[in-house]
Amino acid sequence: MKVKEKGHTVIIKRSEESIEELISKIQDNYATFQNNNLVIDVCNETFDIAEISLFEDLKSKHQNNKKSFVIVFENADFNEIDEEEVIVVPSLQEAFDIIEMEEIERDLGF
């Protein structure tokens, strides 16, 4: 897994590992990421949309810490994605826009 920090957001990109291995690595190192917004970038990769649900527990844990959790997947069929599970957007810029909106909502007490 490749980790890049941008402001108070951490961008995690899968290397060679499977989605399950990526999630396991994130959970093992969660203390490192818990105070940052998280963007999981699987943008240009082969990725089964059904695997999105594997991130649900991690997303819930992260949102309970009052931080944003967004997946970037440009080839997703957004009609197939349950917004209640995980937020999925087609680009990094949109991920940062979502994070900014969620931070404003948290600042306003929503």
C-alpha positions as CSV (number, residue, x, y, z in Angstrom):
1,M,0.0,0.0,0.0
2,K,1.2,3.5,-0.8
3,V,0.4,6.3,1.6
4,K,0.5,10.0,0.8
5,E,-0.4,12.8,3.1
6,K,-2.0,16.0,1.9
7,G,-3.0,18.4,4.6
8,H,-5.1,16.6,7.2
9,T,-6.0,13.9,4.6
10,V,-4.3,10.6,4.0
11,I,-4.5,9.1,0.5
12,I,-4.0,5.3,0.4
13,K,-3.4,3.6,-2.9
14,R,-3.3,-0.2,-3.3
15,S,0.0,-1.7,-4.5
16,E,0.0,-5.4,-5.2
17,E,-2.3,-6.5,-2.5
18,S,-5.9,-7.7,-2.7
19,I,-8.7,-5.5,-1.3
20,E,-8.9,-7.7,1.7
21,E,-5.1,-7.4,2.3
22,L,-5.4,-3.6,1.9
23,I,-8.2,-3.3,4.4
24,S,-6.2,-5.5,6.8
25,K,-3.1,-3.3,6.5
26,I,-5.2,-0.2,7.1
27,Q,-6.7,-1.7,10.2
28,D,-3.3,-2.8,11.5
29,N,-2.0,0.7,11.1
30,Y,-5.2,2.5,12.0
31,A,-3.7,4.5,14.9
32,T,-1.6,6.2,12.2
33,F,-4.6,7.3,10.2
34,Q,-7.4,7.8,12.8
35,N,-6.9,11.5,13.1
36,N,-6.9,12.2,9.4
37,N,-9.5,12.1,6.7
38,L,-9.0,8.9,4.6
39,V,-9.2,8.6,0.8
40,I,-8.8,5.1,-0.7
41,D,-7.7,5.5,-4.3
42,V,-8.5,2.5,-6.5
43,C,-9.0,4.8,-9.4
44,N,-7.2,3.1,-12.3
45,E,-7.4,-0.5,-11.0
46,T,-9.4,-3.6,-11.6
47,F,-11.9,-3.5,-8.8
48,D,-15.2,-5.4,-8.3
49,I,-17.9,-3.0,-7.2
50,A,-19.1,-5.7,-4.7
51,E,-15.8,-5.2,-2.8
52,I,-17.0,-1.7,-1.8
53,S,-19.0,-3.3,1.0
54,L,-15.8,-4.7,2.5
55,F,-14.9,-1.1,3.5
56,E,-18.1,-0.5,5.5
57,D,-16.8,-1.4,9.0
58,L,-13.7,0.7,8.4
59,K,-15.8,3.6,7.2
60,S,-18.1,3.4,10.3
61,K,-15.1,3.3,12.6
62,H,-13.6,6.3,10.9
63,Q,-16.7,8.4,10.8
64,N,-17.2,7.7,14.5
65,N,-13.9,9.5,15.0
66,K,-15.5,12.5,13.2
67,K,-13.3,12.0,10.1
68,S,-14.3,11.5,6.4
69,F,-13.8,8.3,4.5
70,V,-14.1,8.4,0.7
71,I,-13.2,5.9,-2.0
72,V,-12.1,7.1,-5.5
73,F,-13.2,4.7,-8.2
74,E,-13.7,6.3,-11.6
75,N,-15.2,3.3,-13.4
76,A,-17.9,2.7,-10.9
77,D,-21.6,2.3,-11.9
78,F,-22.8,4.8,-9.3
79,N,-26.4,3.4,-9.6
80,E,-25.1,0.2,-8.1
81,I,-23.6,1.8,-5.0
82,D,-25.4,2.1,-1.8
83,E,-24.5,5.6,-0.4
84,E,-25.3,4.4,3.1
85,E,-22.4,1.9,2.8
86,V,-19.5,4.0,1.6
87,I,-19.0,7.3,-0.3
88,V,-17.5,6.6,-3.8
89,V,-16.5,9.4,-6.2
90,P,-14.9,9.3,-9.6
91,S,-11.9,11.6,-9.0
92,L,-9.5,12.7,-6.2
93,Q,-10.8,16.3,-6.6
94,E,-14.3,15.2,-5.9
95,A,-13.0,13.3,-2.8
96,F,-11.4,16.5,-1.5
97,D,-14.7,18.4,-2.2
98,I,-16.7,15.8,-0.2
99,I,-14.2,16.0,2.6
100,E,-14.4,19.8,2.6
101,M,-18.2,19.7,2.7
102,E,-18.2,17.1,5.5
103,E,-15.8,19.2,7.6
104,I,-18.0,22.3,7.2
105,E,-21.0,20.1,8.3
106,R,-19.0,18.9,11.4
107,D,-18.0,22.5,12.2
108,L,-21.6,23.6,12.1
109,G,-22.6,20.7,14.4
110,F,-24.5,18.5,11.9
